[in-house]
Amino acid sequence: MTTFKQMAYCCTLFLCLLLTACSSPEDKMEKHYLKALEYIEQEENKAAILELRNALQIDENHAAARYQLGILYLKARDPQNALHHLIRAADLDHDNLDASLKAAELYLISRQNEQVRPLVQRILTKDPDHKEGLALLANLELIEGNFEEALTALQRIGEDVNTSDKLLNIKGRIYAASKDFLEAEKAFEKAITAGENNFYNYSTMLAFYHSRKENDKAETILSKLAEKFPDNPQTHLLLAGFHRGKGDMASVEKDLLKVIETAPENARYRLMLADFYMDEGSLAEAVEILTQTRAEIGENADISAALAKLYFEQKEFDASQKLLDEVLAENQNHGEANLLKARFLLKEQNQHEAIEILENLNSDYPKWAEPYFYLGLARMSIGQIALAQFSVATAIEHNGKESKYHALLGHLLFLSGDFQQAKKHAAIALRLNSSNLRAAITLGRAMMGAKEFAEAVTLFEKINAQGDNIEVLGYLATALLSSGDQARGITLLEKILQLNPGNSRAVLLLMQLQYRDNLAGAEEFIRTQIEKAPSSSGLHLLLGKILERQDQLDAALASYDKAIELNPGNLSAYTASGKILVQLNREDEAKEKYRAIIAQNPQWMQGYMGMASLSESEGKVEEAMQYYRQALEIQPDFAPAANNLAWLIASRPDGDTGEALGLALLAKQQLPDDPFIADTLGWIHYLRGSFTLAIPQFELALSEQPGHPTISYHLALALKGNKQSKKAAEIVTKILENHSSFAEREEAKALLAELELMQQE
């Protein structure tokens, strides 16, 4: 039998269930909201955010819940979500002036000025004397350059303008912007007096002194900061910036270590120290700090990506790849990790995939300079010189203080024949980093391109004063010879051969200067150098040419084959070998040999190049072009194939000179000093009517191959096109006098007659 107590309990339970079931959505929403307020009181903000979001799921137009959620997101340093909820709160409740104020402040921070003014006007319409609203209006007017209006807004606040450190700070910035520096300094000093414990007052005055280049006063403020705020990491960051400006790198290191000491859990500060070590070339120290950071604060994608980058710089590619894979597995969109992935692809000659990643990074991080730089490198490596220039120029637009950006742009401009602009950017690169050797060399080469030989000699002598460098010595010798100082040029070339007996460029120049009409002497000279440097492909090529001129075709062919064996990328050896095989009626034998080896090894580059050379010698242009294209499929940046294919395309009546130009620029990038590549590039510019671009390429080629009849003929044509007929006639006359036999001799004679007629007119 059921007792009265049991019946009473059941009724009570039923009533509770009934009341719960009948509870309205408004009641549920209010319950979540009130619970959130309890959590806020207890400073349990995560739990409060959850309750407020539950409340807003029931009633998305609950203004108070929106406001409280916006405030919590502000405390959580999530400005995007904070702005969203504060704007909604302000729109739902126009009487909540604090919501409008905080939303306007967030808009102002993010430079969305057009969104700020309506909110400020709403506040001041409700309360014309709203102090924070007027201060915000003053800041807005200051940012937009309305200095009088900014001061007027401050004056509306009243006497507080002269006692509030915040308002005095704004007043000082207004005076500074309007160039009333005396009043600005007074206002900043009063702000510090009124708010001596406010770090921002000191940092603003420090920025003011920096802008005025008043370094002594800036140092005084820094001393006060260090004394008053020793535990604030920003103090030591400001000190680091000051010491960096003075070039005191030892103090910069100490400052950054102090930053980490004051905020040991902040990974960003440790990254700053690692970046400092990298900039100073102390890669081991950078690795140590990042490794230590991973051990002390645990896994961090940014730290791991930075360490992977360091391993890459040290050529520890396996370690770098392992860390990179870990980061991308955790976050496939990590910016630094994807940039490093692109660099790996560039290392593997996979330019097209690298370009795709880099273009995505440019889209996702449009103001990040580094991906633009590597995009420039990628485009340069496939011959897209104009696009590469644009990419690197964009990197400079976002960070003009990086030496390597200016150095690369200078190199690209040099490749394009724009020597004046090349000089400009190479000089900037050197000003930013005086030890940038590539920039210095580009500057010197651009000087030579601009025919400033004396200046180039001075620069290369200065560079080489730091220690003999074979490359620099070679350019110095060329500059000396070009300036007419043959004696010093020869002495320097001989020095180069003492240091590097296999330097074929020095051998060629000496041979042309000292054995021009003495083939036997030239042969003996080259053989002597080969004994000293038997593995020099270039020397075997030169020997082959001398033997060929003495009609020793079998011996010449052996020399060319040896040159190819030693360097499969030797551009001229393939062509020379093919021509001799045709002369010896052995082209079928050679082709059969190449085909058999290609069948066994489809990736055998020499086979395709040999077949192309033989086809070209037989006049089978289409067949030769196909073989060159197959070689480029194996290695897209293979300069000999790109150059020869460019020449054949440009030589056809219906040839695509745009495609030819891209191939020639690709070859030029890989072998910038090769005279025959320069000749090809110059010829394509000539065919396109770009005479001012063609001329420097031919001149560069002739600096490496002085007096070469074909290249000289090409230069004369370009000079004629550029309306320099007198100079063109002098060049043609000289080559006709010095060379009784060369392929273009009849065309050169006709050109000379035309030039003489032009001068008579």
C-alpha positions in Angstrom: 0.0 0.0 0.0 1.4 3.4 -1.0 2.1 5.7 2.0 1.2 9.3 2.2 4.9 10.3 2.2 5.4 8.3 -1.1 2.5 10.0 -2.7 3.7 13.5 -1.6 7.2 12.8 -3.0 5.8 11.7 -6.4 3.6 14.8 -6.6 6.5 17.1 -5.8 8.7 15.3 -8.4 5.9 15.6 -11.0 5.4 19.3 -10.2 9.2 20.0 -10.7 9.2 18.2 -14.0 6.1 20.0 -15.1 7.6 23.4 -14.2 10.8 22.5 -16.0 8.9 21.4 -19.1 6.9 24.6 -19.0 10.0 26.9 -18.7 10.1 29.4 -21.5 13.1 30.0 -23.9 13.4 33.4 -22.3 13.8 31.8 -18.9 16.4 29.4 -20.2 18.2 32.3 -21.9 18.2 34.4 -18.7 19.4 31.4 -16.7 22.5 31.1 -19.1 23.1 34.9 -18.9 22.9 35.1 -15.1 25.2 32.1 -14.8 27.7 33.8 -17.1 27.6 36.9 -14.9 28.4 34.6 -11.9 31.4 33.1 -13.8 32.6 36.6 -14.7 32.4 37.6 -11.0 34.6 34.5 -10.3 36.9 35.3 -13.2 36.1 32.0 -14.9 36.0 33.6 -18.3 36.0 30.5 -20.5 33.0 29.1 -18.7 31.3 32.6 -19.0 31.9 32.7 -22.7 30.3 29.2 -23.1 27.2 30.3 -21.1 26.9 33.6 -23.1 27.1 31.7 -26.4 24.4 29.3 -25.1 22.2 32.4 -24.3 22.7 33.9 -27.8 21.7 30.6 -29.4 18.4 31.1 -27.8 18.1 34.9 -28.4 20.7 36.2 -30.8 19.5 39.8 -30.2 20.2 39.8 -26.5 22.2 43.1 -26.4 23.6 42.7 -22.9 24.9 39.1 -23.7 26.5 40.4 -26.9 28.2 43.2 -24.9 29.5 40.9 -22.2 30.8 38.4 -24.7 32.6 41.2 -26.6 34.3 42.3 -23.4 35.4 38.8 -22.7 36.8 38.3 -26.2 38.7 41.6 -25.7 40.3 40.2 -22.5 41.1 37.0 -24.4 42.9 39.1 -27.0 40.6 38.0 -29.8 39.8 41.4 -31.4 38.0 39.9 -34.4 35.3 38.2 -32.3 35.3 41.1 -29.8 34.5 43.6 -32.6 31.8 41.4 -34.0 29.9 41.2 -30.7 30.5 44.7 -29.6 29.1 46.1 -32.9 26.0 43.9 -32.6 25.6 45.1 -29.0 26.0 48.7 -30.0 23.4 48.4 -32.9 21.0 46.6 -30.6 21.3 49.1 -27.8 22.1 52.6 -28.8 22.2 53.6 -25.1 25.2 51.3 -24.5 27.8 53.9 -25.2 30.6 51.8 -24.0 29.8 49.1 -26.7 30.0 51.8 -29.4 33.2 53.3 -27.9 35.0 50.0 -27.7 33.9 49.0 -31.2 35.1 52.3 -32.5 38.4 51.9 -30.8 38.9 48.4 -32.5 38.0 49.9 -35.8 40.5 52.7 -35.3 43.3 50.2 -34.4 42.6 48.2 -37.6 42.6 51.5 -39.6 39.0 51.2 -40.7 38.5 54.9 -40.2 35.3 55.2 -42.2 33.6 52.9 -39.6 34.8 55.0 -36.6 33.2 58.3 -37.2 29.5 57.1 -37.2 30.0 55.4 -33.9 31.7 58.4 -32.4 28.9 60.7 -33.6 26.4 58.3 -32.1 28.2 58.6 -28.7 28.4 62.4 -28.8 24.8 62.8 -29.9 23.8 60.9 -26.8 26.4 62.6 -24.6 28.1 65.7 -26.1 30.5 65.8 -23.2 31.5 62.1 -23.3 35.3 62.4 -22.5 36.4 59.1 -24.0 34.3 59.8 -27.1 35.9 63.2 -27.6 39.3 61.7 -27.1 38.6 59.0 -29.7 37.4 61.8 -32.1 40.7 63.7 -31.5 42.6 60.5 -32.3 40.5 60.0 -35.5 41.1 63.6 -36.7 44.8 63.2 -35.9 45.1 60.1 -38.0 43.2 61.7 -40.9 45.5 64.8 -40.8 42.9 67.2 -39.4 45.1 68.7 -36.7 42.9 71.8 -35.9 39.8 69.6 -35.6 41.8 67.2 -33.3 42.8 70.0 -31.0 39.2 71.4 -31.0 37.9 67.9 -29.9 40.4 67.8 -27.0 39.5 71.3 -25.9 35.8 70.3 -25.6 36.8 67.9 -22.8 37.8 70.8 -20.5 40.4 71.1 -17.8 41.1 67.4 -17.8 43.2 68.0 -21.0 45.9 69.5 -18.8 45.8 66.8 -16.1 45.1 63.5 -17.8 48.2 61.7 -19.1 46.2 60.0 -21.8 44.8 63.3 -23.1 48.2 65.1 -22.8 49.7 62.2 -24.8 47.2 62.8 -27.6 47.9 66.5 -27.5 51.6 65.9 -27.8 51.0 63.7 -30.9 48.8 66.3 -32.5 51.5 69.0 -32.0 54.2 66.7 -33.3 52.2 65.8 -36.4 51.6 69.5 -37.0 55.4 70.2 -36.5 55.0 72.3 -33.4 57.8 70.3 -31.8 58.3 72.6 -28.8 54.7 72.3 -27.7 54.8 68.6 -28.4 57.7 68.0 -26.1 56.0 70.0 -23.4 52.8 67.9 -23.7 54.8 64.6 -23.6 56.7 65.8 -20.5 53.5 66.7 -18.7 52.0 63.3 -19.7 54.9 61.5 -18.0 54.5 63.7 -14.9 50.8 63.0 -14.8 51.1 59.3 -15.4 54.6 58.3 -14.3 53.7 54.6 -14.1 52.2 54.5 -17.6 54.7 52.8 -19.9 53.0 54.1 -23.0 53.8 57.7 -22.0 57.6 57.0 -22.1 57.5 55.0 -25.3 55.6 57.7 -27.1 58.1 60.3 -26.1 60.9 57.9 -27.1 59.3 57.6 -30.6 59.1 61.4 -30.7 62.9 61.8 -30.0 63.7 59.1 -32.5 61.7 60.9 -35.2 63.7 64.0 -34.4 67.0 62.1 -34.3 67.6 63.5 -30.8 69.6 60.5 -29.7 70.8 61.8 -26.4 67.3 62.6 -25.2 66.1 59.2 -26.5 68.9 57.5 -24.5 67.8 59.4 -21.4 64.2 58.2 -21.8 65.5 54.6 -22.3 67.4 54.9 -19.1 64.3 55.9 -17.3 62.3 53.0 -18.8 65.0 50.5 -17.7 64.9 51.9 -14.2 61.1 52.1 -13.9 60.0 49.1 -15.9 62.8 46.5 -15.6 60.3 43.6 -15.8 58.5 44.8 -18.9 59.8 42.9 -22.0 58.9 46.0 -24.1 61.5 48.0 -22.3 64.3 45.6 -23.4 62.9 45.4 -26.9 63.1 49.2 -27.2 66.7 49.1 -25.8 67.5 46.4 -28.4 66.2 48.7 -31.2 68.2 51.6 -29.9 71.4 49.6 -29.7 70.8 48.1 -33.2 70.6 51.6 -34.6 74.0 52.3 -33.1 75.5 49.1 -34.4 76.1 47.8 -30.9 75.2 44.2 -31.6 76.7 42.9 -28.4 74.2 45.0 -26.4 71.4 43.9 -28.7 72.1 40.3 -27.8 72.0 41.2 -24.1 68.8 43.1 -24.5 67.1 40.2 -26.3 68.3 37.7 -23.6 66.7 40.0 -21.0 63.5 40.1 -23.0 63.4 36.3 -22.7 64.2 36.4 -19.0 61.2 38.7 -18.4 58.8 36.6 -20.5 60.3 33.0 -20.6 57.0 31.5 -21.9 56.7 33.8 -24.9 57.9 31.8 -28.0 57.8 35.0 -30.1 60.7 36.6 -28.2 62.8 33.5 -28.5 62.2 33.6 -32.3 63.4 37.2 -32.2 66.7 36.1 -30.7 67.1 33.3 -33.2 66.5 35.8 -36.0 69.1 38.0 -34.5 71.7 35.2 -34.5 70.8 34.3 -38.1 71.3 37.9 -39.2 74.6 37.9 -37.5 75.6 34.6 -39.3 75.7 32.7 -35.9 73.6 29.8 -37.1 74.8 27.4 -34.4 73.6 29.8 -31.7 70.3 30.2 -33.5 69.9 26.4 -33.6 70.8 26.2 -29.9 68.2 28.7 -28.8 65.4 27.1 -30.8 66.3 23.6 -29.7 66.3 24.9 -26.1 62.9 26.5 -26.6 61.4 23.3 -27.9 62.7 21.5 -24.8 61.5 24.2 -22.3 58.1 25.3 -23.6 57.1 22.2 -25.6 56.0 21.8 -29.2 55.4 25.0 -31.1 54.7 25.1 -34.8 56.5 28.5 -35.3 59.6 27.4 -33.4 59.7 24.1 -35.3 59.3 25.9 -38.6 62.1 28.3 -37.7 64.4 25.4 -36.7 63.6 23.6 -40.0 64.6 26.7 -41.9 67.9 26.9 -40.0 68.7 23.3 -40.8 67.9 24.0 -44.4 70.3 27.0 -44.4 73.0 24.7 -42.9 72.3 22.1 -45.7 71.1 19.6 -43.1 68.2 18.7 -45.4 67.1 15.5 -43.8 66.7 17.1 -40.4 64.9 20.1 -42.0 62.5 17.9 -44.0 61.6 15.9 -40.9 60.6 19.0 -38.9 58.9 20.5 -41.9 56.7 17.4 -42.3 55.8 17.6 -38.6 54.7 21.2 -38.9 52.7 20.7 -42.1 51.0 17.6 -40.6 49.8 19.7 -37.8 48.9 22.8 -39.9 49.1 22.4 -43.7 48.5 26.2 -44.1 51.5 27.3 -41.9 53.1 30.2 -43.8 56.7 29.8 -42.8 56.5 26.0 -43.4 55.0 26.4 -46.8 57.7 29.0 -47.8 60.3 26.4 -46.8 58.5 23.7 -48.8 58.7 26.0 -51.8 62.5 26.4 -51.2 62.8 22.6 -51.1 61.0 22.4 -54.5 63.3 25.0 -55.9 66.3 23.0 -54.7 64.9 20.0 -56.5 64.4 22.1 -59.7 60.6 21.8 -59.4 60.0 25.4 -60.2 56.4 25.2 -61.3 55.1 23.6 -58.0 57.2 26.1 -56.0 55.7 29.0 -58.0 52.2 27.7 -57.2 52.9 27.6 -53.4 54.6 31.0 -53.5 51.7 32.6 -55.4 49.3 31.3 -52.8 51.5 32.7 -50.0 51.4 36.1 -51.8 47.7 35.9 -51.8 47.4 34.9 -48.2 50.1 37.2 -46.9 50.2 40.1 -49.4 52.6 42.2 -47.3 55.1 39.5 -46.6 58.2 40.2 -48.6 60.1 36.9 -48.5 57.7 34.8 -50.7 57.9 37.5 -53.4 61.7 37.2 -53.3 61.7 33.5 -53.7 59.0 33.8 -56.4 61.4 36.1 -58.2 64.2 33.4 -57.9 61.8 30.8 -59.2 60.7 32.8 -62.2 64.3 33.8 -63.0 65.3 30.2 -63.1 62.8 29.4 -65.9 63.7 32.5 -67.9 60.7 34.7 -66.9 63.0 37.7 -66.2 60.3 40.4 -66.5 58.0 38.6 -64.1 60.9 37.9 -61.8 61.7 41.6 -61.7 58.1 42.4 -60.8 58.2 39.9 -58.0 61.4 41.1 -56.5 60.3 44.8 -56.9 57.2 43.9 -54.9 59.4 42.3 -52.1 61.4 45.6 -52.0 58.1 47.6 -51.8 57.2 45.7 -48.6 60.7 45.6 -47.2 63.2 47.9 -48.8 65.9 47.3 -46.2 66.8 43.7 -47.2 70.2 43.6 -49.1 69.5 40.3 -50.9 66.3 41.7 -52.5 68.2 44.7 -54.1 71.1 42.4 -55.1 68.7 40.0 -56.9 66.9 42.9 -58.7 70.2 44.4 -59.7 71.2 41.0 -61.2 67.9 40.7 -63.1 68.3 44.2 -64.4 71.9 43.4 -65.5 70.6 40.3 -67.4 68.1 42.6 -69.1 70.8 45.1 -70.1 69.5 47.9 -68.0 72.9 48.7 -66.5 72.0 52.0 -64.9 69.2 50.5 -62.8 71.3 47.4 -62.1 74.0 49.7 -60.7 71.5 51.5 -58.6 70.1 48.4 -56.9 73.5 46.7 -56.5 74.7 49.9 -54.8 71.7 49.9 -52.4 72.4 46.2 -51.6 76.0 47.1 -50.7 74.9 50.0 -48.6 72.6 47.7 -46.6 75.2 45.0 -46.4 78.8 45.9 -47.3 79.8 42.2 -47.3 77.3 41.2 -50.1 79.8 39.9 -52.6 77.2 39.1 -55.3 75.9 42.7 -55.1 79.5 44.0 -55.5 80.2 41.9 -58.5 76.9 42.9 -60.1 77.8 46.5 -59.6 81.2 46.1 -61.2 79.7 44.2 -64.2 77.0 46.8 -64.7 79.7 49.4 -64.7 81.5 47.5 -67.5 78.2 47.2 -69.3 77.8 50.9 -69.1 81.5 51.3 -70.3 82.6 52.8 -67.0 85.8 50.7 -67.1 87.9 52.8 -64.8 85.2 52.8 -62.2 84.9 49.0 -62.6 88.6 48.6 -62.2 88.6 50.6 -58.9 85.7 48.6 -57.5 87.1 45.2 -58.4 90.5 46.2 -56.9 88.7 47.2 -53.7 86.8 43.9 -53.5 89.9 41.8 -54.2 91.9 43.7 -51.6 90.1 41.5 -49.0 91.7 38.4 -50.5 92.2 36.9 -54.0 89.0 35.7 -55.5 89.2 34.0 -58.9 85.9 35.3 -60.1 86.7 38.9 -59.1 90.2 38.7 -60.6 88.6 37.5 -63.9 86.3 40.5 -64.0 89.2 42.8 -63.0 91.3 41.5 -65.8 88.5 42.1 -68.3 87.9 45.6 -67.0 91.6 46.4 -67.3 91.8 45.0 -70.9 88.6 46.9 -71.8 90.1 50.1 -70.4 93.2 49.7 -72.6 95.6 48.6 -69.8 96.8 45.5 -71.6 100.0 45.0 -69.6 98.2 44.9 -66.2 95.5 42.8 -67.7 98.0 40.1 -68.9 99.8 40.1 -65.6 96.5 39.5 -63.8 95.5 36.7 -66.2 98.8 35.0 -65.6 98.1 35.3 -61.8 94.7 33.7 -62.3 96.3 30.7 -64.0 98.8 30.4 -61.2 95.9 30.2 -58.7 93.6 28.2 -61.0 95.4 26.5 -64.0 92.1 25.2 -65.4 90.6 28.7 -65.9 89.7 28.4 -69.5 88.6 32.0 -69.7 92.0 33.3 -68.7 93.6 30.9 -71.1 91.4 32.1 -74.0 92.1 35.7 -73.3 95.9 35.1 -73.1 95.8 33.0 -76.2 94.1 35.7 -78.2 96.4 38.4 -76.9 99.7 36.5 -77.3 99.1 33.7 -79.9 96.7 35.3 -82.3 98.6 34.2 -85.4 100.6 31.4 -83.9 98.5 28.2 -83.9 101.4 26.0 -82.9 102.3 28.2 -80.0 98.6 28.4 -78.9 98.4 24.6 -79.0 101.5 24.2 -76.9 100.2 26.8 -74.4 96.9 25.0 -74.0 98.5 21.6 -73.6 100.8 23.0 -70.9 97.7 24.2 -69.0 95.9 20.8 -69.5 98.8 19.1 -67.9 98.3 21.3 -64.9 94.5 20.9 -64.9 93.5 17.7 -66.8 89.9 17.8 -65.6 89.1 21.3 -67.2 86.4 20.8 -69.8 86.9 24.3 -71.1 90.6 23.7 -71.8 89.8 20.5 -73.9 87.3 22.6 -75.8 89.9 25.2 -76.6 92.4 22.6 -77.6 89.8 21.1 -80.0 89.3 24.4 -81.7 93.0 25.0 -82.2 93.4 21.4 -83.6 90.4 22.0 -85.9 91.9 25.1 -87.2 95.0 23.0 -88.1 92.8 20.4 -89.9 93.5 17.8 -87.3 89.9 16.7 -87.2 90.2 13.3 -85.5 92.3 14.8 -82.7 89.9 17.8 -82.4 86.9 15.4 -82.1 88.7 13.5 -79.3 89.2 16.8 -77.5 85.6 17.8 -77.9 84.4 14.4 -76.6 86.7 14.7 -73.6 85.2 18.2 -72.9 81.7 16.7 -73.0 82.7 13.8 -70.8 84.2 16.2 -68.2 81.2 18.6 -68.4 77.9 17.4 -70.0 76.8 21.0 -69.9 79.6 22.3 -72.1 77.5 24.3 -74.7 80.0 24.6 -77.5 81.5 21.1 -77.3 78.3 19.5 -78.6 78.0 21.7 -81.6 81.7 21.5 -82.4 81.7 17.7 -82.1 78.6 17.4 -84.3 80.1 19.6 -87.1 83.3 17.5 -87.2 81.4 14.2 -87.3 79.5 15.6 -90.3 82.8 16.6 -91.9 84.2 13.1 -91.3 81.0 11.5 -92.7 80.5 9.7 -89.4 77.1 11.2 -88.5 75.2 8.0 -89.0 77.7 6.1 -86.8 77.4 8.7 -84.1 73.6 8.7 -84.3 73.4 4.9 -84.0 75.6 5.1 -80.9 73.5 7.8 -79.3 70.2 6.0 -80.1 71.5 2.8 -78.5 72.5 4.5 -75.3 69.3 6.5 -75.1 67.3 3.3 -75.5 69.1 1.9 -72.4 69.0 5.2 -70.5 66.2 7.6 -71.6 67.5 10.2 -69.2 70.9 10.4 -70.8 71.3 14.1 -71.5 74.4 13.8 -73.6 72.6 11.6 -76.1 69.8 14.1 -76.8 72.3 16.9 -77.1 74.6 14.9 -79.4 71.6 14.0 -81.6 70.5 17.6 -81.7 74.0 18.8 -82.6 74.3 16.2 -85.4 70.8 17.1 -86.8 71.6 20.8 -86.6 74.9 20.2 -88.5 72.9 18.3 -91.2 70.5 21.2 -91.5 67.6 19.1 -90.0 66.3 22.0 -87.9 63.0 20.5 -86.8 64.7 17.3 -85.7 67.3 19.2 -83.8 64.6 21.3 -82.1 62.8 18.2 -81.0 65.9 16.7 -79.4 66.6 20.0 -77.6 63.1 20.0 -76.2 63.6 16.4 -75.0 66.7 17.5 -73.2 64.8 20.3 -71.5 62.1 17.9 -70.4 64.8 16.0 -68.5 66.3 19.2 -67.1 64.2 22.4 -67.6 67.0 24.8 -66.8 69.7 23.1 -69.0 71.4 26.1 -70.5 73.0 24.5 -73.6 69.7 23.1 -74.8 67.8 26.3 -73.9 70.3 28.4 -75.8 70.5 26.3 -78.9 66.8 25.9 -79.1 66.3 29.6 -78.7 68.7 30.3 -81.6 67.0 27.8 -83.9 63.5 29.2 -83.1 64.7 32.8 -83.7 66.4 31.8 -86.9 63.2 30.6 -88.5 61.2 33.0 -90.6 58.1 32.3 -88.6 59.9 31.7 -85.3 58.3 32.8 -82.1 60.8 35.3 -80.8 58.9 35.6 -77.5 59.5 31.9 -76.8 63.1 32.2 -78.0 63.6 35.2 -75.7 62.4 33.2 -72.7 64.7 30.3 -73.5 67.7 32.6 -74.0 67.1 34.4 -70.7 66.9 31.0 -69.0 70.2 30.0 -70.5 71.6 33.4 -69.5 70.6 32.9 -65.9 72.4 29.6 -65.7 75.5 30.8 -67.5 75.6 34.6 -67.3 79.2 34.9 -68.6 79.0 32.6 -71.6 79.7 34.7 -74.7 77.7 32.5 -77.0 74.6 32.7 -74.8 75.0 36.5 -74.7 75.3 36.4 -78.5 72.0 34.4 -78.8 70.2 36.8 -76.4 71.5 39.8 -78.3 70.5 38.3 -81.6 66.9 37.7 -80.4 66.7 41.3 -79.1 68.0 42.5 -82.5 65.3 40.5 -84.3 62.7 42.0 -82.0 63.9 45.5 -82.8 65.3 46.1 -79.3 68.6 47.4 -80.4 69.5 49.1 -77.1 69.1 45.8 -75.4 71.0 43.8 -78.1 74.1 46.0 -78.2 75.3 45.4 -74.6 74.8 41.6 -75.0 77.0 41.6 -78.1 79.6 43.8 -76.3 79.6 41.4 -73.3 80.1 38.5 -75.6 83.0 40.2 -77.3 84.6 41.0 -73.9 84.9 37.2 -73.5 85.6 36.5 -77.2 87.5 39.6 -78.5 87.4 40.0 -82.2 85.0 37.1 -82.9 83.9 37.8 -86.5 80.3 36.5 -86.2 79.6 38.3 -82.9 81.2 41.4 -84.2 79.0 41.3 -87.3 75.9 40.9 -85.1 77.0 44.0 -83.1 77.5 46.0 -86.3 73.9 45.1 -87.3 72.5 46.2 -84.0 74.5 49.5 -84.1 73.1 50.1 -87.6 69.6 49.6 -86.3 70.4 52.0 -83.5 71.5 54.7 -86.0 75.2 54.3 -85.1 76.4 53.7 -88.7 79.9 55.1 -88.3 80.7 52.9 -85.4 79.1 49.9 -87.2 81.2 50.6 -90.3 84.4 50.6 -88.2 83.6 47.2 -86.7 82.8 45.6 -90.1 85.9 47.0 -91.7 88.0 45.6 -88.9 86.6 42.1 -89.1 86.9 42.0 -92.9 90.6 43.0 -92.5 91.3 40.5 -89.8 89.3 37.5 -91.0 89.6 36.2 -94.5 87.1 33.4 -93.9 84.0 33.3 -91.7 80.4 32.3 -92.4 78.9 35.8 -92.7 81.8 37.4 -94.7 79.7 38.1 -97.8 76.9 39.5 -95.7 79.4 41.7 -93.9 80.8 43.0 -97.2 77.3 44.0 -98.3 76.6 45.6 -94.9 79.8 47.7 -95.2 78.8 48.9 -98.6 75.3 49.9 -97.2 76.9 51.7 -94.2 79.3 53.6 -96.4 76.4 54.7 -98.6 74.4 55.8 -95.5 77.3 58.0 -94.4 77.6 59.6 -97.8 74.0 60.6 -97.6 
